[in-house]
Amino acid sequence: MNEYLKWFFAFITDMLQGYAEMFLGIARGFRQVFDIPRYIKQFRQYSGSFGTPGWILAILSLVVVVLIYVLLVFMIILLIRKYFRFRHSIVSNEDLLEEISLLQQRVLKLVKEKDEIMAMKVSAMGVGGGAGALSMAGGALPDSQGEGQEQEELTEEGVIVTTDMRFSKLMEVDNFYKTYTPPEYDNAITLAEFAERFRNFACSRMNLYYELKTIRLFIAGMASTKLIILQGISGTGKTSLPYSFGKFLQKDSTIASVQPSWRDRTELFGYFNEFTKNFNETEVLKRIYASSYNNDINIILLDEMNIARVEYYFAEMLSILEMPDPNEWELDIVPNVWSTDPEHLDHGKIRIPQNVWYIGTANNDDSTFSIADKVYDRAQPINLDAKGIAFEAPDTPPINMGFDHLTELFEEAFKMYPISQENLKKIQQLDLWVIEKLRVAFGNRILMQMGLFVPVYVACGGEELDAIDYVLATKIFRKFESLNLAMLRDELKELCVYLLKLFGKGQMKESIAYLERLQKLF
């Protein structure tokens, strides 16, 4: 046992001496590294024999050594600050999680209280109205234990007879159009004149400057789809374009400012409040309903549409606008029918009129969401990437154009300026090339939209190839962003060459510029 204790003492002693030597070595190393007097003594010892080059090199050496030490100290301080920030973020996250937990508990408590209130209300209804108070045939909602009861009866057609009105704004529309006299529309204007006059009106009356090409794209987009997306950097007039267009037609655009909290359609169209028994109507719903009464060109502006996910709050409208039969464009608003509901509300459904366009503005920055492909496929994007250049225009007054006349102009353009067979053949060849090389197809929807977009663009005074070029760049080649472009640079270069070979030198500038920009980004 004594020998073991001696061995263990010697073992522990040597180990502890090793640790001591290690720490002492580090301390001696630090002392030697920062032994300034010794460095000064060495410098004095050797500097006496320095020549001019030696002094220059000595000074440079000292400067470099000092900079290295400053850099080391800076890096140490930076690491310490990052550590404390990291610790602070962890503590903040823990505080947030704790706060979320408390909020969840409060929500559960409020839900429980709401259920208790509803139970008390149902109980009170049962006492005041007897056993048949809650029956479908004659349900009674007593105001005060049997006094002042208002009976709600259900007719054979399923209509609830009541004196309450749940759609106040829509009822205002009904009352307004009872004495409404339609204006005299300007039905002699052509599409080319329409584009030119709108551009001059925006310049002379609103100090807004747009290129004629932008106006043509906007009008052609209206012919191809009901959803137009104006996208680009901030300050290029995305919101002003549909706003001034409404002023030009003397029918102000309805502006809906999209909020980050929008998650479903209730933010856009409203919802029925079960407690107040009123429908919280929005201006968008009111404008859609009013459009069923008139022959105007109605614009609904979704400002900053991608600050929330478009495919969430606008999903139902995307599906409705895709239906081939406009008679099926209906939106369910409420599940039942009241006798006091608005006149154009059919069994709780509102008809989406054809004379309404939905214009969305989208900024491309870190504060917004990217727009999904299914939204882009159903819309016509228009890029506004440059500030308008001021120009002089004659004073141009607004006009009154009816929806029927605009539709006639579109139909006339479809007949007079269809895409030429030569260009259709080239588009088919391009489609086959893109499928073979990049595994991306045009799709029937995009080809159909192109068949509507191009003729109207030409009728507005533009060139057919310019319209085809724009659709290819914004609807087809935009899909390349989802591919692994770093591995497809050669194919993109080949595509640029193929476009020039197919459509001719100097053509397809929009598409080639976009493809070259993709090559630089990836």
C-alpha positions in Angstrom: 0.0 0.0 0.0 2.9 2.4 0.8 4.5 1.7 -2.6 1.1 2.5 -4.3 0.8 5.8 -2.4 4.4 6.7 -3.4 3.7 5.8 -7.0 0.4 7.8 -7.0 2.0 10.8 -5.4 4.9 10.8 -7.9 2.4 10.3 -10.8 0.1 13.2 -9.7 3.1 15.4 -8.9 4.6 14.9 -12.4 1.3 15.6 -14.0 0.6 18.8 -12.0 4.2 19.9 -12.7 3.5 19.4 -16.4 0.4 21.6 -16.2 2.4 24.2 -14.2 5.2 24.1 -16.8 2.6 24.5 -19.6 1.0 27.6 -18.0 4.4 29.0 -17.0 5.6 28.4 -20.5 2.7 30.4 -21.9 3.3 33.2 -19.4 7.0 33.2 -20.2 6.1 33.3 -23.9 3.8 36.3 -23.4 6.4 38.0 -21.3 9.1 37.5 -24.0 6.7 38.6 -26.8 5.9 41.8 -25.0 9.4 42.4 -23.5 9.7 46.0 -24.9 12.8 47.0 -23.0 14.7 44.0 -24.4 13.6 45.0 -27.9 14.8 48.5 -27.4 18.2 47.2 -26.0 18.6 45.0 -29.1 17.7 47.8 -31.4 20.3 50.1 -29.8 22.9 47.3 -30.0 22.5 46.7 -33.7 21.3 50.1 -35.1 24.6 51.7 -34.7 25.9 49.9 -37.8 22.7 50.4 -39.9 23.1 52.1 -43.2 20.3 54.0 -45.0 18.8 50.8 -46.5 19.0 49.1 -43.1 17.2 52.0 -41.3 14.4 51.9 -44.0 14.0 48.2 -43.6 14.1 48.4 -39.8 11.3 51.0 -39.8 9.2 49.0 -42.2 9.7 45.9 -40.2 8.6 47.7 -37.0 5.5 49.1 -38.8 4.5 45.7 -40.2 4.9 44.1 -36.7 2.8 46.8 -35.1 0.1 46.4 -37.8 0.0 42.7 -37.3 -0.5 43.2 -33.5 -3.3 45.8 -34.2 -5.0 43.3 -36.6 -4.8 40.5 -34.0 -6.3 42.8 -31.3 -9.0 43.9 -33.7 -9.9 40.3 -34.6 -10.0 39.3 -30.9 -12.3 42.2 -30.2 -14.5 41.3 -33.2 -14.8 37.7 -32.1 -15.8 38.8 -28.6 -18.4 41.1 -29.9 -19.8 38.4 -32.2 -19.9 36.0 -29.2 -21.9 38.5 -27.1 -24.3 39.2 -30.0 -24.8 35.5 -30.5 -25.5 35.1 -26.8 -27.9 38.1 -26.9 -29.8 36.6 -29.8 -30.1 33.3 -28.0 -31.5 35.0 -24.9 -33.8 37.1 -27.1 -35.1 34.0 -28.8 -35.7 32.3 -25.5 -37.6 35.4 -24.3 -39.7 35.4 -27.5 -40.5 31.7 -27.1 -41.6 32.3 -23.6 -43.8 35.3 -24.7 -45.3 33.1 -27.5 -46.1 30.5 -24.9 -47.9 33.0 -22.7 -49.8 34.4 -25.7 -50.9 30.9 -26.6 -52.2 30.3 -23.0 -54.1 33.6 -23.2 -55.6 32.6 -26.6 -56.8 29.3 -25.1 -58.3 31.1 -22.2 -60.1 33.6 -24.5 -61.4 30.7 -26.6 -62.7 29.0 -23.5 -64.4 32.2 -22.4 -66.0 32.6 -25.9 -67.3 29.1 -25.8 -68.8 29.7 -22.3 -70.5 32.9 -23.6 -71.9 31.1 -26.6 -73.2 28.3 -24.3 -74.9 30.9 -22.1 -76.4 32.6 -25.2 -77.8 29.3 -26.5 -79.2 28.5 -23.0 -80.9 31.9 -22.9 -82.4 31.4 -26.3 -83.8 28.0 -25.2 -85.4 29.5 -22.1 -86.9 32.6 -23.9 -88.4 30.8 -26.9 -89.5 27.5 -25.6 -88.7 24.1 -27.2 -89.4 25.4 -30.7 -87.3 28.5 -30.4 -84.4 27.1 -32.3 -86.3 25.3 -35.0 -85.7 26.1 -38.6 -89.3 27.0 -39.3 -89.6 29.7 -36.6 -86.4 30.3 -34.8 -86.6 33.3 -32.3 -83.8 35.4 -31.1 -85.3 37.1 -27.9 -84.0 40.5 -27.0 -85.0 40.2 -23.3 -86.6 37.0 -22.0 -89.6 36.8 -24.3 -90.2 40.5 -24.9 -89.5 42.1 -28.3 -88.9 38.8 -30.0 -88.2 39.1 -33.8 -89.2 36.0 -35.7 -87.0 34.7 -38.6 -88.8 32.4 -40.9 -87.4 30.1 -43.6 -89.3 30.0 -46.8 -89.6 27.0 -49.1 -86.9 28.4 -51.3 -84.5 28.5 -48.4 -84.6 32.3 -47.9 -84.4 33.5 -44.3 -87.0 36.2 -43.9 -85.6 39.1 -41.7 -85.5 42.8 -41.5 -81.8 43.0 -40.7 -79.4 44.0 -43.5 -75.9 42.5 -43.5 -74.5 44.2 -46.6 -74.7 47.9 -46.0 -72.2 48.9 -48.8 -73.7 46.7 -51.4 -77.2 48.0 -50.6 -75.8 51.5 -51.2 -74.8 50.4 -54.6 -78.3 49.0 -55.3 -79.8 52.3 -54.2 -77.4 54.3 -56.4 -78.1 52.4 -59.6 -81.8 52.7 -59.2 -81.6 56.3 -60.5 -78.3 55.9 -62.5 -78.0 57.3 -66.0 -75.1 55.9 -68.0 -72.8 58.5 -69.6 -72.3 59.0 -73.3 -69.4 56.8 -74.3 -66.7 57.8 -76.9 -67.2 54.9 -79.2 -65.4 56.3 -82.3 -61.8 56.0 -80.9 -59.3 53.4 -82.2 -56.8 51.5 -80.2 -53.9 53.5 -81.6 -55.7 56.8 -80.7 -56.6 55.3 -77.3 -52.9 54.6 -76.5 -51.7 58.0 -77.8 -54.4 60.0 -76.0 -53.8 58.2 -72.7 -50.1 58.9 -72.9 -50.7 62.6 -73.6 -53.4 62.8 -70.8 -50.9 61.4 -68.3 -48.3 63.9 -69.4 -50.4 67.0 -69.7 -52.9 66.6 -66.8 -50.9 64.4 -64.3 -47.2 65.1 -65.1 -46.6 61.4 -65.6 -44.3 60.3 -68.4 -44.6 56.9 -70.0 -43.1 55.5 -73.1 -45.7 54.7 -75.8 -44.4 51.1 -75.8 -45.4 50.8 -72.1 -49.0 52.0 -72.9 -49.2 49.6 -75.7 -48.1 46.7 -73.5 -50.6 47.7 -70.9 -53.5 47.8 -73.3 -52.4 44.5 -75.0 -52.1 42.9 -71.5 -55.7 43.9 -70.8 -56.7 42.0 -74.0 -54.9 38.8 -73.0 -55.7 38.5 -69.3 -57.6 40.0 -66.5 -54.5 40.1 -64.2 -51.6 42.4 -65.0 -48.5 42.6 -62.9 -46.5 45.9 -63.1 -43.0 45.0 -61.7 -39.7 46.7 -61.3 -37.7 49.0 -59.1 -39.4 51.6 -56.8 -40.2 55.0 -58.3 -40.9 54.0 -61.9 -44.6 54.8 -61.9 -46.1 51.3 -61.3 -48.9 52.6 -59.0 -49.4 55.8 -61.0 -50.1 53.9 -64.3 -53.4 52.2 -63.3 -54.3 55.3 -61.1 -53.9 57.7 -64.1 -55.7 55.2 -66.4 -58.7 55.3 -64.1 -58.6 59.1 -64.2 -58.3 59.0 -68.0 -61.5 56.9 -68.2 -63.2 59.1 -65.5 -63.7 56.0 -63.4 -61.2 56.1 -60.5 -59.3 52.9 -59.8 -60.1 51.1 -56.5 -56.8 50.8 -54.6 -56.3 47.9 -52.2 -53.0 48.3 -50.3 -51.9 44.7 -49.6 -50.6 44.1 -46.1 -48.0 41.5 -45.0 -50.6 39.9 -42.8 -52.9 38.9 -45.7 -53.3 35.1 -45.7 -56.6 34.4 -47.3 -59.4 35.9 -49.4 -61.2 37.5 -46.4 -58.6 40.3 -46.5 -59.6 41.1 -50.0 -63.4 40.5 -50.1 -64.4 40.7 -46.4 -66.1 38.2 -44.1 -69.3 37.6 -42.2 -69.2 38.4 -38.5 -71.2 35.8 -36.6 -71.5 38.1 -33.5 -72.7 41.3 -35.2 -74.5 39.5 -38.0 -73.0 41.9 -40.5 -70.7 41.3 -43.4 -67.5 43.3 -43.2 -67.4 44.5 -46.8 -64.2 45.8 -48.5 -63.9 48.4 -51.3 -62.8 45.6 -53.6 -66.0 43.7 -53.1 -68.1 46.8 -53.5 -66.3 47.7 -56.8 -66.8 44.2 -58.2 -70.5 44.3 -57.2 -71.0 47.7 -58.7 -69.3 46.6 -62.0 -72.2 44.2 -62.6 -74.5 47.3 -63.0 -72.4 49.4 -65.4 -70.6 49.2 -68.8 -67.5 50.9 -67.5 -63.9 49.7 -67.6 -63.2 49.0 -63.9 -59.7 48.8 -62.5 -58.8 47.3 -59.1 -55.3 48.0 -58.1 -53.5 45.6 -55.7 -50.7 47.9 -54.5 -47.5 46.1 -53.3 -49.2 42.8 -54.2 -46.2 40.6 -53.3 -45.6 42.0 -49.8 -47.8 39.0 -49.0 -48.0 35.7 -50.9 -50.3 36.3 -53.9 -51.1 32.6 -54.2 -52.7 32.8 -50.7 -55.1 35.7 -50.7 -55.8 35.7 -54.5 -55.9 31.9 -55.0 -59.7 31.7 -55.5 -59.7 34.5 -58.0 -56.9 32.8 -60.0 -59.1 29.7 -60.3 -62.2 31.6 -61.2 -60.5 33.7 -63.9 -59.2 30.5 -65.5 -62.7 29.1 -66.1 -63.5 29.2 -69.9 -67.2 30.1 -69.3 -67.6 33.6 -67.8 -71.1 32.6 -66.6 -69.2 30.3 -64.1 -67.2 33.2 -62.6 -68.9 33.2 -59.2 -67.5 33.8 -55.8 -69.2 32.3 -52.7 -69.7 35.1 -50.2 -72.2 33.7 -47.6 -73.6 30.2 -47.2 -77.3 31.2 -46.9 -79.8 33.7 -48.3 -81.5 36.5 -46.5 -84.5 38.3 -47.7 -82.7 41.7 -47.4 -79.6 40.6 -49.4 -78.5 42.8 -52.3 -80.3 42.3 -55.7 -77.3 41.0 -57.6 -76.3 38.5 -54.9 -77.5 35.1 -56.2 -77.9 32.5 -53.5 -75.0 33.9 -51.5 -72.8 34.2 -54.6 -71.5 37.3 -56.4 -70.9 37.2 -60.1 -67.4 38.4 -61.2 -68.1 40.7 -64.2 -66.1 40.8 -67.4 -65.5 44.5 -67.2 -63.1 44.3 -64.2 -59.3 44.1 -64.5 -56.9 43.4 -61.5 -53.6 45.3 -61.7 -50.9 44.4 -59.3 -47.7 46.3 -58.5 -44.7 44.3 -57.4 -41.3 45.4 -56.1 -38.3 43.1 -56.4 -36.4 43.5 -53.1 -35.7 41.7 -49.8 -39.0 42.9 -48.2 -41.2 41.1 -50.7 -42.1 37.5 -51.7 -41.3 36.1 -55.1 -44.4 35.6 -57.2 -45.2 31.9 -57.9 -45.1 30.5 -61.4 -48.8 29.8 -61.4 -49.5 33.5 -60.8 -47.1 34.6 -63.6 -48.6 32.0 -66.0 -52.1 33.5 -65.5 -51.0 37.2 -65.6 -49.2 39.4 -68.0 -46.1 41.0 -66.4 -45.0 44.4 -67.6 -41.5 45.6 -66.6 -41.1 49.2 -65.5 -37.4 49.5 -64.9 -36.7 53.1 -65.9 -37.9 56.4 -64.8 -40.0 58.2 -67.4 -38.4 60.9 -69.5 -40.3 64.2 -69.6 -41.7 65.3 -72.9 -44.2 67.9 -74.2 -47.7 66.8 -75.0 -50.9 68.8 -76.0 -53.5 69.2 -73.3 -55.6 66.1 -73.5 -58.9 65.7 -71.7 -60.2 62.4 -70.2 -62.6 60.3 -72.2 -65.6 58.0 -71.5 -65.0 54.6 -73.1 -67.5 51.7 -72.6 -66.4 48.2 -72.0 -68.5 47.0 -75.0 -66.5 49.3 -77.3 -63.2 48.2 -75.9 -64.2 44.6 -76.4 -65.2 45.3 -80.0 -61.8 47.0 -80.6 -60.0 43.9 -79.2 -62.1 41.5 -81.4 -61.4 43.7 -84.4 -57.7 43.5 -83.7 -57.8 39.7 -83.3 -59.3 39.5 -86.8 -57.1 42.1 -88.6 -53.7 41.4 -87.0 -53.4 37.7 -86.2 -49.9 36.4 -85.7 -48.5 35.6 -89.2 -48.1 32.0 -90.2 -44.3 32.5 -90.7 -43.9 33.7 -87.1 -46.1 31.0 -85.8 -43.9 28.4 -87.5 -40.8 30.1 -86.0 -42.4 30.0 -82.5 -43.1 26.3 -82.9 -39.4 25.7 -83.9 -38.2 27.7 -80.9 -40.5 25.7 -78.7 -39.0 22.4 -79.9 -35.5 23.8 -79.4 -36.2 24.9 -75.9 -37.8 21.6 -75.0 -34.8 19.7 -76.4 -32.1 21.8 -74.8 -33.6 23.1 -71.6 -36.6 20.9 -70.9 -39.0 23.9 -70.7 -42.2 24.0 -72.8 -44.2 27.0 -73.8 -47.6 25.7 -72.7 -51.0 26.1 -74.3 -52.1 28.9 -72.0 -49.1 31.1 -72.9 -49.6 30.5 -76.6 -53.2 31.4 -76.3 -52.3 34.6 -74.4 -49.7 35.4 -77.0 -52.4 35.0 -79.7 -54.5 37.7 -77.9 -51.6 40.0 -76.8 -49.8 40.4 -80.1 -52.7 41.5 -82.4 -53.8 44.2 -79.9 -50.2 45.4 -79.5 -50.0 45.8 -83.3 -53.4 47.6 -83.4 -52.0 50.0 -80.9 -49.2 50.9 -83.3 -46.5 48.4 -82.4 -44.6 45.8 -84.3 -45.6 42.1 -84.3 -42.0 40.8 -83.6 -41.7 43.3 -80.7 -44.8 41.9 -79.1 -43.7 38.3 -79.6 -40.3 39.2 -78.2 -41.8 40.7 -75.1 -44.0 37.7 -74.4 -41.1 35.3 -74.9 -38.9 37.3 -72.5 -41.5 37.8 -69.7 -43.5 34.6 -70.0 -41.2 31.9 -71.3 -37.5 32.8 -70.7 -38.4 34.0 -67.2 -39.0 30.3 -66.3 -35.2 29.7 -66.8 -34.6 31.3 -63.4 -35.7 28.1 -61.7 -33.1 26.1 -63.6 -29.5 25.5 -62.7 -28.2 28.2 -64.9 -24.6 27.9 -63.8 -24.6 24.6 -65.7 -26.5 26.0 -68.7 -24.4 29.0 -69.8 -23.5 27.4 -73.1 -27.1 26.6 -73.9 -28.1 30.2 -73.1 -25.5 31.4 -75.5 -26.7 29.0 -78.1 -30.2 30.2 -77.6 -29.2 33.8 -78.3 -27.6 32.7 -81.5 -30.6 30.6 -82.5 -33.0 33.6 -81.9 -30.9 35.8 -84.2 -30.8 33.0 -86.8 -34.5 32.3 -86.5 -36.0 35.8 -86.4 -33.2 37.8 -88.0 -30.4 40.1 -87.0 -31.4 43.1 -84.9 -34.6 41.4 -83.7 -35.6 39.9 -80.3 -33.7 42.5 -78.4 -35.8 42.1 -75.2 -35.2 38.3 -75.1 -31.5 38.4 -75.9 -30.9 41.2 -73.3 -32.7 39.1 -70.7 -30.8 35.9 -71.5 -27.5 37.8 -71.4 -28.4 39.2 -68.0 -29.1 35.6 -66.8 -25.6 34.6 -67.9 -24.0 37.3 -65.9 -26.1 36.6 -62.8 -25.2 32.9 -62.6 
